[in-house]
C-alpha cells in the first residue's frame, strides 16, 4: 500500500474517535454542562444523522474541487468543529460542533476512499479499503480508551483537545504525503448520479446497513450483557472489550487480503457466520465461557466485513467519492437502527438476549439482500460452449 493510504487511515481513526468518544465521556459532559446523561447520549445520534444526511450533500458541493484540496478543506472544517466542541459552554453549542464534525467526517470517508482507489487501482481496492477502515478499528481499540483515560485524569475537554491536535497533525500529513490528482475534470458527478438508478447499488447499500446494524445492535449492549447476564465483574469488561477490539483488527486484516477476489463468498460466509454466532450468543448468554468465545468470534467476523462491503458497492457501481460517501451513510443508518431495535426488545421485557436475536435477524436480512445480486451475476456469465455453440440450460 502507498504510504498515503496509511496517512488517510490515521485521519479516519481521528475522525471516528470523535464519533465514538462521547460514550466514554458521558458523565463528565453531563456534569459540566448541567444536562442528563441521556441528553449527552443523544450526541451520538446527532453525529450519525449528520453523517447520513450532510455527508453526501457536502460531497456534491465539493465535486468541482480537486481531491487533495477537498481532503484538506474537510479536515479544516473538522478542526473548527472539534475546537468549538472543546470550548462549548452550553449543550446546544456542543450539538452544533457535533454536526460540523459529522459533516466533515462523512464526506472525508468518501473522498479518501476515492483517493485510495486512485492510488492503488481497482484490482487492490479491497486491500486499500481494509487499510483505510483499519482506522475505524484502531479508533475502537485505542481512540476510545485513550479519550476515556484522558477524561478521567483531566476532563472531557482535554479529550476533545487531544483529538483536535491529532487532526491538525493529519492536516499536515495529508498536505505533505497525499499526492495531488483527481482534479475536478476527472470527477464525473453526472456519471456517479446516474449510477444511483442501479438497483444493485441500492441492494449493496442495504447489505451494508443491515450487516453493520446487526453487529452494532449486539455490541451496543455488550457491557450490560457481560455484567448483568453473564455476571462478569465490571473490572473484566474493559479486558473483554480490548480482546474484542483486537479481534476486529485481526479480522479486518484477513478480510482485506481476500476482499477483492472473494467479495461475495466472504459476504455470504461472513453474514452466515454472524447469524450463527449471534444466535449462539443469545442461547448461551448466561454462561461465561461461551460468551467469551462468541465475543471474540463477533469481533473477528462482524465489523471486519467492512472492506468486502465497500468492495461490493464499488463493483456494482463506480469508485467515486459520492458512491462511497452514501455507503458510509447507509452504514450509519444501520448504526442507528440496530441499537434502537435492540433497545426496543429490552424495553419490551424480552431480556438482554433480545439485541442478540435482533442482530441475528438483521444478519439474515442482509444475507437476503445478496440473493438478487447473485442471480444478476449468474445471468451475466456466458454459457459454456460445445462445438463452438453456446449451450444454455
C-alpha positions in Angstrom: 0.0 0.0 0.0 1.2 3.5 -0.7 2.2 5.4 2.4 -0.6 8.0 1.7 -3.2 5.3 2.3 -2.0 4.8 5.9 -1.9 8.6 6.3 -5.6 8.7 5.4 -6.2 5.7 7.7 -4.8 7.7 10.7 -7.1 10.6 9.7 -10.1 8.2 9.6 -9.1 6.9 13.1 -9.1 10.5 14.3 -12.5 11.3 12.9 -14.0 8.0 14.1 -12.6 8.6 17.6 -14.7 11.8 17.8 -17.8 9.9 16.7 -17.5 7.2 19.5 -15.6 9.1 22.3 -18.8 10.5 23.8 -19.6 7.0 25.0 -16.6 7.3 27.4 -17.3 10.9 28.4 -21.0 10.8 29.3 -20.8 11.7 33.0 -18.1 14.3 32.6 -20.0 16.2 29.9 -23.4 15.8 31.7 -22.0 17.2 35.0 -20.1 20.1 33.4 -22.9 21.3 31.1 -25.7 20.5 33.6 -27.7 18.1 31.3 -28.8 14.5 31.7 -26.7 11.5 30.7 -29.4 10.7 28.2 -29.0 14.1 26.6 -25.3 13.5 26.2 -26.1 10.1 24.7 -28.1 11.9 22.0 -24.9 13.4 20.8 -24.1 10.1 19.2 -27.3 10.1 17.3 -26.8 13.7 16.3 -23.4 12.7 14.8 -24.9 9.8 12.9 -27.7 11.9 11.5 -25.1 14.5 10.4 -23.2 11.8 8.6 -26.3 10.2 6.9 -27.8 13.5 5.6 -25.0 16.0 5.4 -22.1 14.0 4.1 -23.5 13.3 0.6 -24.6 16.9 0.2 -21.2 18.2 1.2 -19.5 15.7 -1.2 -21.7 17.0 -4.1 -20.7 20.6 -3.1 -17.0 19.6 -3.4 -17.4 17.7 -6.7 -15.6 20.5 -8.5 -12.7 20.6 -6.0 -9.6 18.6 -6.5 -9.5 15.6 -4.2 -6.5 16.6 -2.2 -7.8 20.1 -1.7 -11.2 18.6 -0.7 -9.5 16.5 2.0 -7.7 19.5 3.4 -10.9 21.6 3.5 -12.8 18.8 5.2 -10.1 18.3 7.8 -10.1 22.1 8.4 -13.9 22.0 9.0 -13.4 19.1 11.3 -10.8 21.0 13.3 -13.1 24.0 13.6 -16.0 21.8 14.8 -13.8 20.0 17.3 -12.4 23.3 18.6 -16.0 24.6 19.1 -16.8 21.4 21.0 -13.8 21.8 23.3 -14.8 25.3 24.1 -18.5 24.7 24.4 -20.2 26.3 27.4 -23.7 25.1 26.6 -25.2 21.9 25.4 -26.6 23.4 22.1 -23.0 24.6 21.2 -21.8 21.0 21.6 -24.6 19.9 19.3 -23.5 22.4 16.6 -19.9 21.1 17.0 -21.0 17.5 16.5 -22.9 18.4 13.4 -19.9 20.2 11.9 -17.5 17.3 12.7 -20.0 14.7 11.4 -20.4 16.6 8.0 -16.7 16.7 7.6 -16.1 13.1 8.6 -18.8 11.6 6.3 -17.5 13.4 3.2 -13.9 12.7 4.2 -14.6 9.0 4.3 -16.0 9.1 0.7 -13.3 11.3 -0.8 -10.5 9.4 1.0 -11.9 6.1 -0.4 -11.8 7.5 -3.9 -8.2 8.7 -3.4 -7.1 5.3 -2.2 -8.6 3.6 -5.2 -6.9 6.1 -7.5 -3.6 5.4 -5.8 -3.7 1.6 -5.9 -6.0 0.7 -8.8 -9.3 -1.2 -8.8 -7.7 -4.6 -8.6 -6.5 -3.8 -5.0 -9.4 -1.8 -3.8 -10.4 -4.4 -1.1 -6.9 -4.2 0.5 -7.0 -0.4 0.3 -10.4 -0.3 2.0 -9.1 -2.7 4.6 -6.2 -0.4 5.4 -8.4 2.7 5.3 -11.2 1.2 7.5 -8.5 -0.2 9.8 -8.5 3.4 11.2 -12.1 2.7 12.4 -10.9 -0.5 14.2 -8.0 1.3 15.8 -10.3 4.1 17.0 -12.3 1.5 19.0 -9.2 -0.3 20.3 -7.1 2.8 21.1 -9.0 6.0 20.4 -12.0 5.4 22.8 -9.9 4.1 25.7 -7.4 6.9 25.3 -10.1 9.5 25.3 -11.7 8.0 28.4 -8.3 7.8 30.1 -7.6 11.5 29.4 -11.1 12.5 30.7 -10.5 10.5 33.9 -7.2 12.2 34.6 -8.1 15.7 33.4 -11.5 16.4 32.0 -13.7 15.8 28.9 -12.4 19.0 27.2 -8.9 17.7 27.3 -10.0 14.7 25.3 -11.6 17.0 22.7 -8.3 19.0 22.5 -6.2 15.8 22.1 -8.3 14.7 19.1 -8.1 18.3 17.8 -4.3 18.2 17.9 -4.2 14.9 16.2 -6.5 16.3 13.4 -4.0 19.2 13.0 -1.3 16.7 12.5 -3.4 14.9 9.9 -3.8 18.2 8.0 0.0 18.5 7.8 0.4 14.8 6.9 -2.2 15.0 4.1 -0.6 18.1 2.7 2.8 16.5 2.6 2.2 12.9 1.8 -1.0 12.6 -0.3 -0.2 13.0 -4.0 -2.2 15.6 -6.0 -4.6 14.3 -8.6 -8.3 13.6 -9.0 -8.7 17.1 -10.4 -12.2 18.5 -11.0 -12.3 17.5 -14.6 -11.8 13.8 -13.6 -14.7 13.8 -11.2 -17.7 12.9 -13.3 -20.6 13.8 -10.9 -23.1 13.1 -13.7 -21.9 9.5 -14.0 -22.0 9.0 -10.3 -25.6 10.3 -10.0 -26.6 8.1 -13.0 -25.4 5.1 -11.1 -27.9 5.7 -8.4 -30.5 4.4 -10.8 -28.8 1.0 -10.5 -31.0 -1.3 -8.2 -27.9 -3.4 -7.4 -26.2 -0.4 -5.9 -29.2 0.1 -3.5 -29.1 -3.6 -2.7 -25.4 -3.2 -1.8 -26.3 -0.3 0.4 -29.0 -2.3 2.1 -26.4 -5.1 2.8 -24.0 -2.6 4.4 -26.7 -1.1 6.6 -28.1 -4.4 7.8 -24.8 -6.1 8.2 -23.2 -3.4 10.4 -26.5 -2.8 12.1 -26.7 -6.4 13.2 -23.2 -6.2 14.8 -23.8 -2.8 16.5 -27.2 -4.0 17.8 -25.3 -6.6 19.9 -22.2 -4.5 20.6 -24.2 -1.5 22.0 -25.5 -3.6 24.9 -22.4 -5.8 25.3 -21.4 -4.2 28.6 -24.8 -4.9 30.1 -24.8 -8.4 28.8 -21.4 -9.2 30.2 -22.2 -7.8 33.7 -25.9 -8.5 34.2 -26.4 -11.6 32.1 -23.0 -13.4 32.2 -22.2 -12.0 35.6 -18.6 -10.8 34.8 -17.1 -8.3 37.2 -17.1 -4.7 36.0 -13.2 -4.8 36.0 -13.3 -7.7 33.5 -15.4 -5.8 30.9 -12.6 -3.5 29.7 -10.4 -6.5 29.2 -13.1 -8.2 27.1 -13.6 -5.0 25.1 -9.9 -4.9 24.4 -10.0 -8.6 23.3 -13.0 -7.8 21.0 -11.2 -4.8 19.6 -8.0 -6.8 18.9 -10.1 -9.4 17.1 -11.6 -6.8 14.9 -8.2 -5.6 13.8 -7.1 -9.2 13.0 -10.4 -9.9 11.1 -10.1 -6.6 9.2 -6.6 -7.6 8.1 -7.6 -11.0 6.9 -10.7 -9.9 5.1 -8.8 -7.1 3.4 -6.4 -9.7 1.9 -9.2 -11.5 0.1 -11.9 -8.8 -0.4 -11.0 -8.1 -4.0 -11.0 -11.7 -5.3 -13.6 -13.3 -3.0 -16.0 -10.4 -2.3 -19.3 -12.3 -2.4 -18.1 -15.6 -0.8 -16.7 -13.5 2.1 -20.0 -11.7 2.4 -22.2 -14.9 2.2 -19.9 -16.8 4.6 -19.4 -13.9 6.9 -23.0 -13.0 7.3 -24.0 -16.6 7.8 -21.3 -16.8 10.5 -22.5 -13.6 12.1 -26.1 -15.1 12.2 -24.9 -18.3 13.9 -22.6 -16.5 16.4 -25.3 -14.1 17.5 -27.8 -16.9 17.8 -25.3 -19.0 19.8 -24.6 -15.9 21.9 -28.3 -15.4 22.7 -28.7 -19.1 23.7 -25.7 -19.1 26.0 -25.9 -15.5 27.3 -25.8 -16.7 31.0 -22.6 -18.8 30.6 -19.2 -17.1 30.8 -17.1 -19.4 28.6 -19.4 -19.4 25.6 -19.9 -15.6 26.0 -16.1 -15.1 25.7 -15.9 -17.3 22.6 -18.9 -15.5 21.0 -17.4 -12.1 21.8 -14.1 -13.0 20.1 -15.9 -14.5 17.1 -18.1 -11.5 16.7 -15.0 -9.3 16.7 -13.3 -11.4 14.1 -16.2 -11.6 11.6 -18.5 -8.7 12.3 -17.1 -5.2 11.6 -14.3 -6.7 9.5 -16.8 -7.3 6.8 -16.5 -3.5 6.0 -13.8 -3.9 3.3 -15.8 -6.5 1.5 -19.0 -4.4 1.8 -17.2 -1.4 0.3 -15.7 -3.5 -2.5 -19.1 -4.8 -3.4 -20.6 -1.3 -3.6 -17.8 -0.2 -5.9 -18.0 -3.4 -8.0 -21.7 -2.8 -8.9 -21.3 1.0 -9.5 -18.2 3.1 -9.6 -15.3 4.1 -7.3 -16.3 7.8 -6.9 -16.4 9.8 -3.7 -20.2 10.2 -3.7 -20.9 6.5 -4.1 -18.6 5.8 -1.2 -20.0 8.6 1.0 -23.5 7.3 0.6 -22.2 3.9 1.6 -21.0 5.5 4.8 -24.4 7.0 5.2 -26.0 3.6 4.8 -23.7 2.1 7.4 -24.7 4.9 9.8 -28.4 4.1 9.2 -27.5 0.6 10.4 -25.7 2.1 13.4 -28.8 4.0 14.3 -31.3 1.2 13.5 -29.6 -1.7 15.3 -29.3 -0.2 18.8 -32.8 1.3 18.5 -34.3 -2.1 17.7 -32.2 -3.8 20.4 -33.4 -1.2 23.0 -37.0 -1.8 22.0 -36.5 -5.5 22.6 -35.1 -4.9 26.0 -37.9 -2.4 26.8 -40.5 -5.0 25.8 -39.3 -7.3 28.5 -37.5 -9.8 26.3 -34.3 -9.7 28.3 -30.7 -8.9 27.4 -30.6 -11.6 24.8 -33.1 -9.6 22.7 -30.4 -7.4 21.0 -28.6 -10.6 20.0 -31.6 -12.2 18.5 -32.5 -8.9 16.7 -28.9 -8.7 15.4 -29.2 -12.3 14.1 -32.5 -11.4 12.3 -30.8 -8.4 10.7 -27.9 -10.5 9.6 -30.4 -12.9 7.9 -32.0 -10.0 6.2 -28.5 -8.8 5.0 -28.0 -12.3 3.5 -31.3 -12.0 1.7 -30.1 -8.7 0.0 -27.3 -10.6 -1.6 -29.5 -13.1 -3.4 -30.8 -10.8 -6.2 -27.2 -9.6 -6.9 -26.0 -13.3 -7.1 -28.8 -14.0 -9.6 -27.9 -11.0 -11.7 -24.2 -12.1 -11.8 -25.1 -15.6 -12.9 -27.2 -14.2 -15.7 -24.2 -12.1 -16.8 -21.9 -15.2 -17.0 -21.5 -16.6 -20.5 -23.0 -20.0 -21.2 -20.4 -22.8 -21.7 -19.7 -23.6 -25.3 -19.9 -27.0 -27.0 -18.6 -27.4 -30.6 -18.5 -23.7 -31.0 -22.1 -23.2 -29.9 -23.4 -21.8 -26.7 -25.2 -24.3 -24.5 -28.0 -22.9 -22.3 -29.9 -24.7 -19.6 
